[in-house]
Each structure stands twice: as C-alpha cells, then as structure tokens.
Amino acid sequence: MRWRNTTAVLALLPLDALAVGYGWLVATWTDEPHEPPLAQLGVICGLVAASGVALWAARLRSAAVFQVVPVLVLATLTLSLSSS
C-alpha cells in the first residue's frame, strides 16, 4: 500500500505544480486593470481538492493529505486577491 501512495504523489506532483503555477500566473497578471480572477482560482482549487477527496476514497490517505499543500497555496492566493 505504501508504494501506491508514493506512486500517486509522484504522479500528481506535475499536475499540482501546473495548477499552482497557473494560479500564480493568473493572480499576478497585470497587463491591464481587471477584476481579480477569483472564479478561475476557485475552480482550480476545487479541482485539486476533488482529486484529494478521490484519493481519500480510494484509500490513498497519504497522497490525499499531500493534496492539502496546493489547496492551501491556491486558497492563500484567492484570499490575498479578494482582500485587495
């Protein structure tokens, strides 16, 4: 079971990096004044959280707990944009 968790974490690592990278890009894009992209960040955060729930349901608990990191980063970006 431990190898399944490790494989799941390693398989999701590039996807998590892409999700956080895209969220960071969307949050820091400043070519013109625009509304904060809260909907886009919320969707990305929700998809990453849904993958964590799916991993938890598949009994890959360690991999699911690892999904908390990108969710927290995206949630922090969302909260920082909504407060400014």
The first five atom37 places (N, CA, C, CB, O) and aatype in JSON, in Angstrom:
{
  "aatype": [12, 1, 17, 1, 2, 16, 16, 0, 19, 10, 0, 10, 10, 14, 10, 3, 0, 10, 0, 19, 7, 18, 7, 17, 10, 19, 0, 16, 17, 16, 3, 6, 14, 8, 6, 14, 14, 10, 0, 5, 10, 7, 19, 9, 4, 7, 10, 19, 0, 0, 15, 7, 19, 0, 10, 17, 0, 0, 1, 10, 1, 15, 0, 0, 19, 13, 5, 19, 19, 14, 19, 10, 19, 10, 0, 16, 10, 16, 10, 15, 10, 15, 15, 15],
  "atom_mask": [
    [1, 1, 1, 1, 1],
    [1, 1, 1, 1, 1],
    [1, 1, 1, 1, 1],
    [1, 1, 1, 1, 1],
    [1, 1, 1, 1, 1],
    [1, 1, 1, 1, 1],
    [1, 1, 1, 1, 1],
    [1, 1, 1, 1, 1],
    [1, 1, 1, 1, 1],
    [1, 1, 1, 1, 1],
    [1, 1, 1, 1, 1],
    [1, 1, 1, 1, 1],
    [1, 1, 1, 1, 1],
    [1, 1, 1, 1, 1],
    [1, 1, 1, 1, 1],
    [1, 1, 1, 1, 1],
    [1, 1, 1, 1, 1],
    [1, 1, 1, 1, 1],
    [1, 1, 1, 1, 1],
    [1, 1, 1, 1, 1],
    [1, 1, 1, 0, 1],
    [1, 1, 1, 1, 1],
    [1, 1, 1, 0, 1],
    [1, 1, 1, 1, 1],
    [1, 1, 1, 1, 1],
    [1, 1, 1, 1, 1],
    [1, 1, 1, 1, 1],
    [1, 1, 1, 1, 1],
    [1, 1, 1, 1, 1],
    [1, 1, 1, 1, 1],
    [1, 1, 1, 1, 1],
    [1, 1, 1, 1, 1],
    [1, 1, 1, 1, 1],
    [1, 1, 1, 1, 1],
    [1, 1, 1, 1, 1],
    [1, 1, 1, 1, 1],
    [1, 1, 1, 1, 1],
    [1, 1, 1, 1, 1],
    [1, 1, 1, 1, 1],
    [1, 1, 1, 1, 1],
    [1, 1, 1, 1, 1],
    [1, 1, 1, 0, 1],
    [1, 1, 1, 1, 1],
    [1, 1, 1, 1, 1],
    [1, 1, 1, 1, 1],
    [1, 1, 1, 0, 1],
    [1, 1, 1, 1, 1],
    [1, 1, 1, 1, 1],
    [1, 1, 1, 1, 1],
    [1, 1, 1, 1, 1],
    [1, 1, 1, 1, 1],
    [1, 1, 1, 0, 1],
    [1, 1, 1, 1, 1],
    [1, 1, 1, 1, 1],
    [1, 1, 1, 1, 1],
    [1, 1, 1, 1, 1],
    [1, 1, 1, 1, 1],
    [1, 1, 1, 1, 1],
    [1, 1, 1, 1, 1],
    [1, 1, 1, 1, 1],
    [1, 1, 1, 1, 1],
    [1, 1, 1, 1, 1],
    [1, 1, 1, 1, 1],
    [1, 1, 1, 1, 1],
    [1, 1, 1, 1, 1],
    [1, 1, 1, 1, 1],
    [1, 1, 1, 1, 1],
    [1, 1, 1, 1, 1],
    [1, 1, 1, 1, 1],
    [1, 1, 1, 1, 1],
    [1, 1, 1, 1, 1],
    [1, 1, 1, 1, 1],
    [1, 1, 1, 1, 1],
    [1, 1, 1, 1, 1],
    [1, 1, 1, 1, 1],
    [1, 1, 1, 1, 1],
    [1, 1, 1, 1, 1],
    [1, 1, 1, 1, 1],
    [1, 1, 1, 1, 1],
    [1, 1, 1, 1, 1],
    [1, 1, 1, 1, 1],
    [1, 1, 1, 1, 1],
    [1, 1, 1, 1, 1],
    [1, 1, 1, 1, 1]
  ],
  "atom_positions": [
    [[0.82, -1.19, 0.0], [0.0, 0.0, 0.0], [0.87, 1.25, 0.0], [-0.94, 0.0, 1.21], [0.49, 2.27, -0.58]],
    [[2.01, 1.19, 0.63], [2.89, 2.35, 0.7], [3.39, 2.75, -0.68], [4.07, 2.06, 1.62], [3.5, 3.95, -0.97]],
    [[3.69, 1.8, -1.53], [4.16, 2.13, -2.88], [3.06, 2.78, -3.71], [4.66, 0.87, -3.59], [3.34, 3.6, -4.59]],
    [[1.81, 2.43, -3.44], [0.7, 3.07, -4.16], [0.58, 4.54, -3.79], [-0.63, 2.34, -3.87], [0.33, 5.38, -4.65]],
    [[0.77, 4.85, -2.5], [0.74, 6.24, -2.07], [1.89, 7.03, -2.7], [0.82, 6.33, -0.53], [1.69, 8.15, -3.18]],
    [[3.07, 6.45, -2.7], [4.23, 7.12, -3.29], [4.03, 7.35, -4.78], [5.49, 6.31, -3.05], [4.36, 8.41, -5.29]],
    [[3.5, 6.35, -5.47], [3.25, 6.48, -6.9], [2.2, 7.55, -7.17], [2.8, 5.14, -7.49], [2.34, 8.33, -8.11]],
    [[1.16, 7.6, -6.36], [0.11, 8.6, -6.54], [0.65, 10.01, -6.31], [-1.07, 8.33, -5.59], [0.32, 10.93, -7.06]],
    [[1.48, 10.19, -5.29], [2.06, 11.5, -5.0], [2.97, 11.93, -6.15], [2.84, 11.48, -3.67], [2.9, 13.07, -6.6]],
    [[3.81, 11.03, -6.62], [4.72, 11.37, -7.71], [3.97, 11.64, -9.02], [5.73, 10.26, -7.91], [4.39, 12.49, -9.81]],
    [[2.88, 10.94, -9.24], [2.09, 11.15, -10.45], [1.35, 12.49, -10.4], [1.09, 10.01, -10.65], [1.17, 13.14, -11.43]],
    [[0.92, 12.9, -9.22], [0.19, 14.15, -9.08], [1.09, 15.37, -8.92], [-0.74, 14.06, -7.91], [0.61, 16.5, -9.05]],
    [[2.35, 15.17, -8.65], [3.26, 16.29, -8.43], [3.33, 17.24, -9.63], [4.64, 15.77, -8.11], [3.25, 18.46, -9.42]],
    [[3.48, 16.75, -10.87], [3.48, 17.7, -12.0], [2.14, 18.41, -12.17], [3.83, 16.98, -13.3], [2.11, 19.59, -12.52]],
    [[1.04, 17.71, -11.94], [-0.27, 18.35, -12.05], [-0.47, 19.41, -10.99], [-1.38, 17.3, -11.96], [-1.03, 20.47, -11.25]],
    [[-0.02, 19.12, -9.79], [-0.11, 20.12, -8.71], [0.76, 21.34, -9.03], [0.32, 19.51, -7.36], [0.35, 22.48, -8.8]],
    [[1.95, 21.09, -9.56], [2.83, 22.2, -9.92], [2.21, 23.05, -11.02], [4.21, 21.68, -10.38], [2.3, 24.28, -10.99]],
    [[1.58, 22.41, -12.0], [0.9, 23.15, -13.06], [-0.28, 23.95, -12.51], [0.41, 22.19, -14.15], [-0.48, 25.11, -12.89]],
    [[-1.05, 23.35, -11.62], [-2.2, 24.04, -11.04], [-1.76, 25.27, -10.24], [-3.0, 23.09, -10.14], [-2.34, 26.34, -10.4]],
    [[-0.76, 25.11, -9.4], [-0.28, 26.23, -8.6], [0.4, 27.27, -9.49], [0.71, 25.74, -7.5], [0.23, 28.47, -9.28]],
    [[1.16, 26.82, -10.48], [1.8, 27.75, -11.41], [0.79, 28.56, -12.19], [0.0, 0.0, 0.0], [0.95, 29.77, -12.36]],
    [[-0.26, 27.91, -12.67], [-1.3, 28.62, -13.39], [-2.03, 29.6, -12.47], [-2.3, 27.62, -14.01], [-2.32, 30.73, -12.85]],
    [[-2.31, 29.16, -11.26], [-2.95, 30.05, -10.29], [-2.08, 31.26, -9.98], [0.0, 0.0, 0.0], [-2.59, 32.38, -9.87]],
    [[-0.79, 31.04, -9.85], [0.13, 32.15, -9.58], [0.17, 33.1, -10.77], [1.54, 31.61, -9.27], [0.17, 34.32, -10.6]],
    [[0.21, 32.54, -11.98], [0.23, 33.36, -13.19], [-1.04, 34.21, -13.3], [0.37, 32.46, -14.43], [-0.97, 35.4, -13.59]],
    [[-2.17, 33.58, -13.06], [-3.45, 34.3, -13.14], [-3.51, 35.38, -12.07], [-4.63, 33.33, -12.98], [-4.02, 36.47, -12.32]],
    [[-3.0, 35.08, -10.89], [-3.08, 36.04, -9.79], [-2.14, 37.23, -9.98], [-2.77, 35.35, -8.49], [-2.43, 38.31, -9.48]],
    [[-1.04, 37.05, -10.69], [-0.06, 38.12, -10.81], [-0.08, 38.8, -12.17], [1.3, 37.58, -10.54], [0.75, 39.68, -12.42]],
    [[-0.97, 38.42, -13.05], [-1.04, 39.02, -14.38], [-1.52, 40.46, -14.27], [-1.98, 38.2, -15.31], [-2.62, 40.71, -13.77]],
    [[-0.69, 41.42, -14.73], [-1.04, 42.83, -14.53], [-0.9, 43.66, -15.8], [-0.18, 43.43, -13.45], [-0.44, 44.8, -15.72]],
    [[-1.26, 43.16, -16.96], [-1.18, 43.95, -18.19], [-2.16, 45.12, -18.19], [-1.43, 43.07, -19.39], [-1.82, 46.22, -18.64]],
    [[-3.33, 44.88, -17.71], [-4.35, 45.93, -17.69], [-5.18, 45.76, -16.43], [-5.24, 45.88, -18.98], [-5.25, 44.67, -15.87]],
    [[-5.81, 46.82, -15.99], [-6.66, 46.67, -14.8], [-7.84, 45.74, -15.1], [-7.18, 48.06, -14.32], [-8.53, 45.89, -16.11]],
    [[-8.05, 44.83, -14.24], [-9.14, 43.87, -14.43], [-9.62, 43.38, -13.07], [-8.69, 42.68, -15.31], [-9.0, 43.62, -12.03]],
    [[-10.71, 42.7, -13.12], [-11.24, 42.08, -11.9], [-10.32, 40.94, -11.47], [-12.7, 41.56, -12.11], [-9.74, 40.27, -12.32]],
    [[-10.18, 40.71, -10.18], [-9.38, 39.56, -9.74], [-10.0, 38.26, -10.24], [-9.26, 39.54, -8.2], [-11.23, 38.11, -10.23]],
    [[-9.19, 37.33, -10.68], [-9.7, 36.07, -11.25], [-10.1, 35.08, -10.17], [-8.64, 35.45, -12.15], [-9.6, 33.96, -10.13]],
    [[-11.0, 35.49, -9.3], [-11.4, 34.62, -8.19], [-12.1, 33.36, -8.66], [-12.29, 35.37, -7.24], [-11.93, 32.3, -8.05]],
    [[-12.88, 33.46, -9.73], [-13.58, 32.28, -10.23], [-12.6, 31.24, -10.76], [-14.58, 32.67, -11.34], [-12.75, 30.05, -10.49]],
    [[-11.58, 31.69, -11.5], [-10.59, 30.75, -12.01], [-9.82, 30.09, -10.88], [-9.63, 31.46, -12.96], [-9.6, 28.88, -10.89]],
    [[-9.4, 30.88, -9.91], [-8.67, 30.31, -8.78], [-9.56, 29.36, -7.97], [-8.14, 31.42, -7.87], [-9.08, 28.34, -7.48]],
    [[-10.84, 29.7, -7.84], [-11.76, 28.82, -7.12], [-11.96, 27.49, -7.83], [0.0, 0.0, 0.0], [-12.04, 26.45, -7.17]],
    [[-12.03, 27.52, -9.16], [-12.19, 26.27, -9.92], [-10.95, 25.41, -9.79], [-12.49, 26.57, -11.4], [-11.05, 24.2, -9.57]],
    [[-9.78, 26.01, -9.92], [-8.53, 25.25, -9.79], [-8.43, 24.63, -8.4], [-7.3, 26.15, -10.07], [-8.1, 23.46, -8.24]],
    [[-8.73, 25.44, -7.39], [-8.68, 24.96, -6.0], [-9.67, 23.82, -5.79], [-8.98, 26.12, -5.01], [-9.35, 22.83, -5.12]],
    [[-10.86, 23.95, -6.36], [-11.87, 22.9, -6.24], [-11.45, 21.61, -6.93], [0.0, 0.0, 0.0], [-11.71, 20.52, -6.41]],
    [[-10.81, 21.71, -8.08], [-10.36, 20.51, -8.79], [-9.26, 19.78, -8.02], [-9.85, 20.87, -10.19], [-9.25, 18.56, -7.93]],
    [[-8.34, 20.54, -7.47], [-7.27, 19.93, -6.67], [-7.86, 19.29, -5.42], [-6.19, 20.97, -6.3], [-7.45, 18.2, -5.02]],
    [[-8.81, 19.97, -4.78], [-9.46, 19.4, -3.6], [-10.26, 18.16, -3.95], [-10.37, 20.44, -2.93], [-10.28, 17.2, -3.19]],
    [[-10.92, 18.16, -5.11], [-11.68, 16.97, -5.55], [-10.76, 15.8, -5.8], [-12.49, 17.28, -6.81], [-11.12, 14.66, -5.52]],
    [[-9.57, 16.06, -6.33], [-8.63, 14.95, -6.51], [-8.18, 14.39, -5.17], [-7.41, 15.4, -7.34], [-7.96, 13.19, -5.03]],
    [[-8.05, 15.27, -4.16], [-7.72, 14.79, -2.82], [-8.82, 13.95, -2.22], [0.0, 0.0, 0.0], [-8.55, 12.95, -1.55]],
    [[-10.06, 14.34, -2.45], [-11.21, 13.55, -1.96], [-11.26, 12.2, -2.67], [-12.54, 14.31, -2.18], [-11.53, 11.18, -2.05]],
    [[-10.98, 12.2, -3.98], [-10.97, 10.92, -4.72], [-9.86, 10.01, -4.23], [-10.8, 11.18, -6.23], [-10.05, 8.8, -4.14]],
    [[-8.71, 10.58, -3.91], [-7.62, 9.76, -3.35], [-8.0, 9.22, -1.98], [-6.33, 10.59, -3.26], [-7.69, 8.08, -1.65]],
    [[-8.66, 10.03, -1.19], [-9.09, 9.57, 0.15], [-10.08, 8.42, 0.01], [-9.73, 10.74, 0.96], [-10.02, 7.44, 0.75]],
    [[-11.01, 8.55, -0.94], [-11.99, 7.49, -1.16], [-11.34, 6.22, -1.69], [-13.08, 7.96, -2.13], [-11.83, 5.12, -1.44]],
    [[-10.24, 6.37, -2.41], [-9.52, 5.21, -2.93], [-8.56, 4.63, -1.89], [-8.75, 5.59, -4.2], [-7.74, 3.76, -2.2]],
    [[-8.66, 5.12, -0.67], [-7.86, 4.66, 0.45], [-6.36, 4.95, 0.27], [-8.07, 3.19, 0.65], [-5.52, 4.2, 0.77]],
    [[-6.06, 6.03, -0.44], [-4.68, 6.5, -0.58], [-4.54, 7.74, 0.31], [-4.32, 6.82, -2.09], [-4.42, 8.87, -0.17]],
    [[-4.54, 7.49, 1.61], [-4.63, 8.56, 2.59], [-3.42, 9.51, 2.54], [-4.75, 7.96, 3.98], [-3.59, 10.73, 2.6]],
    [[-2.22, 8.98, 2.43], [-1.03, 9.84, 2.41], [-1.01, 10.74, 1.19], [0.25, 8.99, 2.45], [-0.65, 11.91, 1.28]],
    [[-1.39, 10.2, 0.06], [-1.45, 11.0, -1.16], [-2.54, 12.07, -1.05], [-1.7, 10.1, -2.39], [-2.37, 13.18, -1.54]],
    [[-3.64, 11.73, -0.41], [-4.73, 12.7, -0.23], [-4.3, 13.83, 0.69], [-5.98, 12.0, 0.33], [-4.62, 14.99, 0.44]],
    [[-3.58, 13.51, 1.73], [-3.1, 14.54, 2.66], [-2.11, 15.46, 1.95], [-2.43, 13.89, 3.91], [-2.06, 16.66, 2.23]],
    [[-1.32, 14.9, 1.03], [-0.37, 15.72, 0.27], [-1.09, 16.76, -0.58], [0.5, 14.83, -0.62], [-0.52, 17.82, -0.86]],
    [[-2.31, 16.49, -1.0], [-3.07, 17.43, -1.82], [-3.47, 18.69, -1.05], [-4.32, 16.75, -2.36], [-3.93, 19.66, -1.65]],
    [[-3.3, 18.68, 0.25], [-3.63, 19.86, 1.06], [-2.68, 21.02, 0.73], [-3.56, 19.53, 2.57], [-3.08, 22.18, 0.79]],
    [[-1.44, 20.7, 0.38], [-0.44, 21.75, 0.12], [-0.85, 22.66, -1.04], [0.93, 21.12, -0.18], [-0.91, 23.88, -0.86]],
    [[-1.15, 22.1, -2.25], [-1.56, 23.02, -3.32], [-2.9, 23.71, -3.04], [-1.66, 22.27, -4.64], [-3.11, 24.85, -3.47]],
    [[-3.79, 23.05, -2.33], [-5.07, 23.69, -1.99], [-4.83, 24.9, -1.1], [-6.02, 22.68, -1.29], [-5.45, 25.94, -1.29]],
    [[-3.94, 24.76, -0.13], [-3.62, 25.9, 0.75], [-2.96, 27.04, 0.0], [-2.72, 25.44, 1.89], [-3.25, 28.21, 0.26]],
    [[-2.06, 26.71, -0.94], [-1.41, 27.76, -1.73], [-2.44, 28.5, -2.58], [-0.31, 27.16, -2.64], [-2.44, 29.73, -2.62]],
    [[-3.31, 27.75, -3.25], [-4.34, 28.38, -4.09], [-5.34, 29.17, -3.25], [-5.07, 27.33, -4.91], [-5.78, 30.25, -3.66]],
    [[-5.69, 28.64, -2.09], [-6.62, 29.36, -1.22], [-5.98, 30.65, -0.7], [-7.05, 28.47, -0.03], [-6.67, 31.67, -0.57]],
    [[-4.7, 30.62, -0.42], [-4.0, 31.83, 0.02], [-3.97, 32.87, -1.08], [-2.57, 31.49, 0.46], [-4.19, 34.06, -0.82]],
    [[-3.71, 32.44, -2.32], [-3.76, 33.36, -3.45], [-5.15, 33.98, -3.6], [-3.36, 32.64, -4.75], [-5.28, 35.18, -3.8]],
    [[-6.16, 33.14, -3.48], [-7.54, 33.62, -3.63], [-7.87, 34.63, -2.54], [-8.52, 32.44, -3.58], [-8.46, 35.68, -2.82]],
    [[-7.51, 34.32, -1.31], [-7.81, 35.23, -0.2], [-7.02, 36.53, -0.31], [-7.51, 34.55, 1.13], [-7.54, 37.59, 0.03]],
    [[-5.79, 36.45, -0.77], [-5.0, 37.68, -0.9], [-5.57, 38.58, -1.99], [-3.52, 37.34, -1.21], [-5.53, 39.81, -1.87]],
    [[-6.1, 37.98, -3.05], [-6.72, 38.79, -4.12], [-8.06, 39.37, -3.7], [-6.9, 37.95, -5.38], [-8.39, 40.5, -4.05]],
    [[-8.82, 38.6, -2.94], [-10.14, 39.09, -2.55], [-10.06, 40.2, -1.51], [-10.98, 37.96, -2.02], [-10.98, 41.01, -1.41]],
    [[-8.99, 40.24, -0.74], [-8.87, 41.27, 0.28], [-8.27, 42.56, -0.28], [-8.01, 40.77, 1.43], [-8.36, 43.61, 0.36]],
    [[-7.67, 42.49, -1.47], [-7.06, 43.71, -2.02], [-7.97, 44.45, -2.96], [-5.78, 43.37, -2.74], [-7.59, 45.49, -3.5]]
  ]
}
